[in-house]
């Protein structure tokens, strides 16, 4: 499950550090499995859920149960998501994403698992990324199971809701814009073109289970890795924390780069409390790995 969960670090936890040597040492030996969270995308303009100024302070994510049970909830979700998609889809990879891609190109990584739904790792050039919580690039019908590109639905929604141009108060990590009920108005939600069923973005909502096959594949990646490097995740929800616990039980070192304390700190060899872009670029330079830009994000 991906539950709506609040966690505050009230227990005694190891302090964060600015020493990047353990991260550089792990990468230099190779076989590193990356697990990334929303914090790696904040420098691309996509806010974190938690942390200082995190979106959970002003925004409650849609749950699977609410989405499937209420037509009103689906109208609110799709209105907000349709607007947020324009901003979300224009985000570009930052130095952290580019560094991860560079580590992969140099054969230092055994894989990348991301809790994010923004596609920025792939846009930076990382290959074989496992999207633990799915991707906003795809839409799935809950009745017939058909998948379709999000860009196609965006065009249909634009045509069906001509003149829908509210100003959002903010954008959230799930691509959901902050709108009032008044701004949502009578936004028109569209059905599946094949069977008329309910459409949902191909992402794991809070309260929804991550597909078991995906979880098992990630577990295999952890088993095959030499170490686990957590980037920008508070590890508050079990969907990510379980891999940290698995690595520790297998005797594999866990390293975390996150400015705030995480639920996995007690299991980690170290937590580096530095901005991800700065930290990973510094590590890349120490390993003589160039971190450059790349072509524009693929058209959605």
C-alpha positions as CSV (number, residue, x, y, z in Angstrom):
1,X,0.0,0.0,0.0
2,X,1.0,3.6,-0.4
3,X,-0.7,5.1,2.6
4,X,-1.3,8.7,3.5
5,X,1.2,8.8,6.4
6,X,2.7,11.5,8.5
7,X,6.0,10.9,10.2
8,X,8.0,13.2,12.4
9,X,11.6,12.4,13.5
10,X,11.0,12.5,17.3
11,X,13.3,9.6,18.0
12,X,17.1,10.0,18.4
13,X,18.6,9.7,15.0
14,X,22.2,9.9,13.8
15,X,23.0,13.5,12.8
16,X,23.4,14.4,9.1
17,X,26.8,15.1,7.7
18,X,28.4,17.0,4.8
19,X,31.0,14.3,4.3
20,X,30.5,12.9,0.8
21,X,33.4,10.4,0.9
22,X,31.2,7.3,1.8
23,X,29.0,8.1,-1.2
24,X,32.0,8.5,-3.5
25,X,33.6,5.4,-2.2
26,X,30.4,3.3,-2.8
27,X,30.0,4.6,-6.3
28,X,33.6,4.0,-7.1
29,X,33.2,0.3,-6.4
30,X,30.1,0.1,-8.6
31,X,26.9,-2.0,-8.2
32,X,25.0,0.9,-6.5
33,X,21.2,0.8,-6.7
34,X,19.6,4.2,-6.6
35,X,16.3,4.8,-4.8
36,X,15.0,8.3,-5.5
37,X,12.2,10.3,-4.0
38,X,10.5,13.7,-4.6
39,X,13.5,15.6,-3.1
40,X,15.6,15.0,-6.2
41,X,13.0,16.9,-8.3
42,X,12.6,20.0,-6.1
43,X,15.5,21.7,-8.0
44,X,13.4,21.2,-11.2
45,X,10.5,23.2,-9.6
46,X,8.5,20.3,-8.4
47,X,7.9,20.5,-4.7
48,X,8.5,17.8,-2.1
49,X,5.7,16.3,-0.1
50,X,7.4,16.8,3.2
51,X,10.5,18.8,4.2
52,X,10.4,22.6,4.6
53,X,7.5,24.0,2.6
54,X,6.4,20.5,1.5
55,X,3.1,20.2,-0.2
56,X,1.5,18.1,2.5
57,X,1.3,21.3,4.6
58,X,-1.3,22.6,2.2
59,X,-2.4,19.7,0.1
60,X,-4.0,16.3,0.8
61,X,-3.2,13.8,-2.0
62,X,-6.1,12.1,-3.7
63,X,-6.6,8.5,-2.4
64,X,-7.6,5.6,-4.6
65,X,-10.7,5.0,-2.6
66,X,-11.9,8.5,-3.0
67,X,-11.1,8.6,-6.7
68,X,-13.0,5.4,-7.5
69,X,-16.0,6.1,-5.3
70,X,-16.9,9.6,-6.1
71,X,-17.6,11.3,-9.5
72,X,-17.2,14.7,-7.8
73,X,-13.7,13.6,-6.6
74,X,-12.8,12.6,-10.1
75,X,-13.9,15.9,-11.5
76,X,-11.8,17.7,-8.9
77,X,-8.8,15.5,-9.6
78,X,-8.9,15.8,-13.4
79,X,-9.5,19.5,-13.3
80,X,-6.5,20.1,-11.1
81,X,-4.4,17.5,-12.8
82,X,-5.2,18.8,-16.3
83,X,-4.0,22.3,-15.2
84,X,-1.0,20.9,-13.3
85,X,0.1,18.8,-16.3
86,X,1.1,21.8,-18.3
87,X,3.5,23.0,-15.6
88,X,4.5,19.6,-14.5
89,X,5.2,18.5,-18.1
90,X,7.5,21.5,-18.7
91,X,9.9,20.6,-15.9
92,X,13.4,19.7,-16.9
93,X,16.0,17.5,-15.3
94,X,18.3,19.2,-12.8
95,X,21.9,18.5,-11.8
96,X,20.9,15.6,-9.6
97,X,19.1,13.8,-12.3
98,X,22.0,14.4,-14.7
99,X,24.5,13.1,-12.2
100,X,22.6,9.9,-11.7
101,X,22.5,9.4,-15.5
102,X,26.2,10.0,-15.7
103,X,26.9,7.4,-13.0
104,X,24.8,5.0,-15.0
105,X,26.7,5.7,-18.2
106,X,29.9,5.0,-16.5
107,X,28.7,1.6,-15.2
108,X,28.6,2.5,-11.5
109,X,24.9,1.7,-11.0
110,X,23.1,-1.6,-10.9
111,X,19.7,0.1,-11.4
112,X,17.5,3.1,-10.6
113,X,14.2,2.9,-8.7
114,X,12.2,6.1,-8.4
115,X,9.2,6.9,-6.3
116,X,8.6,9.9,-8.6
117,X,6.0,10.0,-11.4
118,X,7.7,12.9,-13.3
119,X,9.9,11.0,-15.8
120,X,12.8,13.3,-15.1
121,X,15.4,10.5,-14.6
122,X,14.6,9.2,-18.1
123,X,14.6,12.7,-19.5
124,X,18.2,13.1,-18.1
125,X,19.3,10.0,-19.9
126,X,19.0,7.2,-17.2
127,X,17.9,3.9,-18.7
128,X,15.9,1.0,-17.3
129,X,14.4,3.2,-14.6
130,X,11.8,1.4,-12.4
131,X,8.9,3.7,-11.8
132,X,7.7,2.4,-8.5
133,X,4.6,4.5,-8.4
134,X,3.9,4.7,-12.1
135,X,4.1,7.6,-14.5
136,X,1.8,10.6,-15.3
137,X,2.8,10.1,-18.9
138,X,0.2,7.3,-19.2
139,X,-3.5,6.8,-18.6
140,X,-5.3,3.6,-17.8
141,X,-9.0,2.6,-18.0
142,X,-10.2,1.0,-14.8
143,X,-12.8,-1.0,-16.8
144,X,-11.0,-2.5,-19.8
145,X,-7.4,-2.0,-18.7
146,X,-6.4,-0.1,-21.9
147,X,-3.4,2.2,-21.7
148,X,-3.1,5.5,-23.6
149,X,-0.7,8.4,-23.7
150,X,-1.5,11.3,-21.4
151,X,-0.9,13.8,-24.1
152,X,-3.8,12.4,-26.0
153,X,-6.2,12.8,-23.1
154,X,-4.8,16.3,-22.5
155,X,-5.9,17.3,-26.0
156,X,-9.3,15.8,-25.5
157,X,-9.8,17.6,-22.1
158,X,-8.6,20.9,-23.6
159,X,-11.2,20.6,-26.4
160,X,-14.0,19.6,-23.9
161,X,-13.2,22.4,-21.5
162,X,-12.5,25.4,-23.7
163,X,-11.8,28.5,-21.7
164,X,-10.7,26.6,-18.6
165,X,-7.8,28.8,-17.5
166,X,-7.8,29.2,-13.7
167,X,-4.7,30.4,-11.9
168,X,-3.4,27.7,-9.5
169,X,-2.0,28.5,-6.1
170,X,0.7,25.8,-6.6
171,X,1.8,22.5,-8.1
172,X,2.3,19.3,-6.2
173,X,4.6,16.3,-6.6
174,X,1.8,14.2,-8.1
175,X,1.2,16.9,-10.8
176,X,-2.0,18.1,-9.1
177,X,-2.5,21.8,-9.1
178,X,-4.1,23.6,-6.1
179,X,-7.5,24.8,-7.1
180,X,-10.6,25.7,-5.1
181,X,-14.0,24.0,-5.7
182,X,-15.2,27.2,-7.3
183,X,-12.3,27.2,-9.8
184,X,-13.0,23.5,-10.6
185,X,-16.6,24.4,-11.4
186,X,-18.3,22.1,-13.9
187,X,-15.1,20.8,-15.4
188,X,-16.0,18.0,-17.8
189,X,-14.4,14.6,-17.2
190,X,-14.0,12.3,-20.2
191,X,-14.4,8.5,-20.4
192,X,-12.3,5.8,-22.1
193,X,-12.7,6.0,-25.8
194,X,-12.8,2.2,-26.1
195,X,-15.4,1.2,-23.5
196,X,-16.6,4.3,-21.8
197,X,-15.0,3.4,-18.5
198,X,-13.3,5.5,-15.8
199,X,-9.9,6.9,-16.7
200,X,-7.1,7.1,-14.2
201,X,-3.5,8.2,-14.5
202,X,-1.2,5.2,-14.4
203,X,0.2,6.2,-11.0
204,X,-0.2,4.5,-7.6
205,X,-2.5,6.7,-5.6
206,X,-2.2,6.9,-1.8
207,X,-4.1,3.9,-0.4
208,X,-3.5,1.9,-3.5
209,X,-1.1,-1.1,-3.7
210,X,2.1,-1.1,-5.8
211,X,1.7,-4.0,-8.3
212,X,3.3,-7.1,-6.7
213,X,5.3,-7.9,-9.8
214,X,6.9,-4.5,-9.6
215,X,7.7,-4.9,-6.0
216,X,9.3,-8.3,-6.6
217,X,11.4,-6.9,-9.4
218,X,12.7,-4.2,-7.1
219,X,13.5,-6.8,-4.5
220,X,15.6,-8.6,-7.0
221,X,17.4,-5.4,-7.8
222,X,18.2,-4.9,-4.1
223,X,19.4,-8.6,-3.9
224,X,21.8,-8.0,-6.8
225,X,23.1,-4.6,-5.7
226,X,26.3,-4.0,-3.7
227,X,24.8,-1.0,-1.9
228,X,21.7,1.2,-1.8
229,X,21.9,4.9,-2.3
230,X,18.7,6.8,-1.3
231,X,18.3,10.2,-2.9
232,X,15.7,12.8,-1.8
233,X,13.3,10.5,0.0
234,X,12.0,10.8,3.5
235,X,11.2,7.1,3.4
236,X,8.0,7.8,5.2
237,X,5.9,5.3,3.3
238,X,6.7,1.6,3.3
239,X,6.8,1.4,-0.5
240,X,10.4,2.7,-0.3
241,X,11.4,1.9,3.2
242,X,11.0,-1.8,2.7
243,X,13.9,-1.8,0.3
244,X,16.1,-0.1,2.8
245,X,15.2,-2.7,5.4
246,X,15.9,-5.5,2.9
247,X,19.3,-4.1,2.1
248,X,20.2,-3.8,5.7
249,X,19.0,-7.4,6.5
250,X,21.2,-8.6,3.6
251,X,24.2,-6.8,5.0
252,X,24.4,-4.2,2.2
253,X,25.4,-0.6,3.1
254,X,22.7,2.0,2.8
255,X,23.7,5.6,2.1
256,X,21.2,8.5,2.1
257,X,21.5,12.0,0.7
258,X,18.6,14.1,2.0
259,X,18.7,17.4,3.8
260,X,16.1,16.4,6.4
261,X,16.0,13.4,8.7
262,X,14.5,10.3,7.2
263,X,12.7,7.2,8.5
264,X,15.7,5.2,7.3
265,X,18.5,7.1,9.1
266,X,18.8,4.5,11.8
267,X,19.6,1.9,9.1
268,X,22.0,4.0,7.1
269,X,25.8,4.1,7.1
270,X,25.5,7.9,6.6
271,X,23.0,10.6,5.7
272,X,24.5,13.5,3.8
273,X,22.5,16.7,4.6
274,X,23.3,18.6,1.4
275,X,21.2,19.8,-1.6
276,X,21.2,16.9,-4.1
277,X,22.3,18.8,-7.1
278,X,25.4,20.1,-5.2
279,X,26.1,16.8,-3.5
280,X,25.9,14.6,-6.6
281,X,27.8,17.0,-8.8
282,X,30.6,17.2,-6.3
283,X,30.8,13.4,-6.1
284,X,30.9,13.2,-9.9
285,X,33.7,15.6,-10.1
286,X,35.7,13.7,-7.5
287,X,35.2,10.6,-9.6
288,X,36.2,12.5,-12.8
289,X,32.8,11.9,-14.3
290,X,31.4,14.8,-16.4
291,X,27.9,15.9,-15.7
292,X,26.5,17.7,-18.7
293,X,23.1,18.6,-20.0
294,X,21.1,16.7,-22.5
295,X,18.5,17.4,-25.3
296,X,15.1,18.8,-24.4
297,X,12.6,16.7,-22.6
298,X,10.7,14.3,-25.0
299,X,7.5,15.7,-26.3
300,X,4.5,14.5,-24.2
